[in-house]
Amino acid sequence: MSKLEQKETEVENKEKSAEESAMGKSVSDALSAYRKIREGKKELTDKELSDLDKECKIIENREIIEIDPIHEPQEIEISGKGKIQLGPPTLTRFEKARIMGARALQLSLGAPPFIEIPSSAKTSLDIALAELEQRIIPIVIKRRLPNGDYQNIPISFFD
């Protein structure tokens, strides 16, 4: 092994030991904070102290996950009417606003309405609201989870 290779391995070993010591320091800091929270302002009994020590050992021996495994987002299927698994079974106010805004824009740009225009409608937003109330707009809501999974829900599925 050449001197250059030896120096490279020494540097790599130092970096690894620095990472391990930093990881150990963060775990010990977390454990001391956990102990402080659990102990609070009162004195613990011997049984409570032994339980706390056991919990700290469990925490200390946990595997540390540095990188999440790769997750491929997938669609969660809808199983029948009213079986919406993500979020509320009704449209949220944000979804309503988004749908009405998009449909009102379409109507104002000349798209044909899906209903007979009510006599009380004065703007394209009124027509969009009437279409939304009758659930005849062909729009699908895509609800997402933080891990990337999603569910495509047609408007007709909502209450």
N, C-alpha and C positions, 0 to 999 in steps of 0.2 A: 504494500500500500504506500502510495506516495505521500509526501508531506501535505500536499494540497487536499488529498482525499481525507487524511487524518484530521485536518483542520475543519473540513466540511462536516465530518461526523461529530466532532466535538461541538461545533456550533449547533447542529441538529439536536444533540443530546441536551445541551444547555437550554435550547428553546423548549424541548419537551418537558424538562424538569421545571422550567419557569411556568409553563402552562399548568402542570400538575399542582404546583404549589399555589398558583392563583386559584385553581379550582378548589383545592383543599381549604384555602382561606375563605372563599366565598361560602363553602358548605359550613365551615366552623362559625362564620358570622351569622349565617341563617339559623344554625342550631342555637347559638347564644341568644338571638332575638326570640326564637321559639320558646326557649326556657324562661326568658324574662316575661314573656306574655303569659305563659302558663302559670308561673309562680305568682305573678301579680303582686299585691301588697300584703297578702296573708302568708302565714307559715304553712307549709305543706306537711302532711303526715308522712310517716315512713313508707306506707303503701303507695301514696300518691307520688312520692319521690322515686320509688322503684318503677312505677308505671311510666313516669316521665323519662327515666333513663332508658327503659325498653323502647319507648317511642322514638327517642333520639337515636338509638342504635339502628332502628328500622330506617329512619330517615337517612342516616349516615351511609348505610349499605345499599341504598337505592342506586339503580343504574341511571347515569346522567345521559340524557339524550340531547346531543348537540344539534343534530339536523333532523328535521321531520322526514319520515319516509315520503317518497313521491306518491301523490294521490291524484288519480285520474278522475276529474269531475264526471259524474254520471247523473242521468235523469232519474228522478224518483217517480215511478208511474202512479197515476191516479187510479184508484180501484173503486169505481162506481161514483154515483152522484153524492156529493157531500163528504167525500173521503179525502179532503185536502190535508196533507200531512205537515206541510210547512206553513207556519203562520196561521192567522185566524181564518175561519171559513167564510169571512166576509171581505169585501174590498176595503183596504185601508184608505184613509183620506188622501194619502199621497198617491196611491194607485188611481183613485177616482180623479184627482186633479190632473194626473198625467194623461189618462185616457181622454178626459173631456177636452183638455188642451189640444191634444193631437187630433182628435176628431173635429173640433171646432176649426182648427187650421185647415184640415182637408175640406170641410164644407165651405169655408170662406174662399178657398182656391178653386171652387167649382165642382167638387165631388158631389155626386147625387146622394140625397138623403135616403136612409133605409126605411123611413116612416113617412106618413103623410104629415106635412108640416102643420103643427097646431096653430090655431089662430092667436094664441097668447105668446107665441115665440117672436121675439123682436131681434135677436141676434143669433149667430151661428152657435154660440155657447148654449143658448136655450134649446136649440134643436139637438145638440150633442147630449145635453142632460136628459132629454126625453128619450133619445136612443139608448142611453146607458140605463135608464130606469126600466126599459123594456128588455134589456139584455140582448139586443140584436146586433151590436157592433161586433164585427169579426176580428177581435183583437184577443191575443193570448197574453196572460200575465206570466212573467218568468220570475219566480221567487228563488233566491239563492241562499245557501247556507255559507257560513264562513269557510268551510273546507272545500267549497267549490261545487258541491252537489246542488242540483236545482230541480225545480218542478215547473213544467209548463201547464198553466191552468187556463182553459177557455173561460170567457166571462160568463157563459151560461151555467157554469158550475157554482157560481157564488150565489148566496142568498140575496 
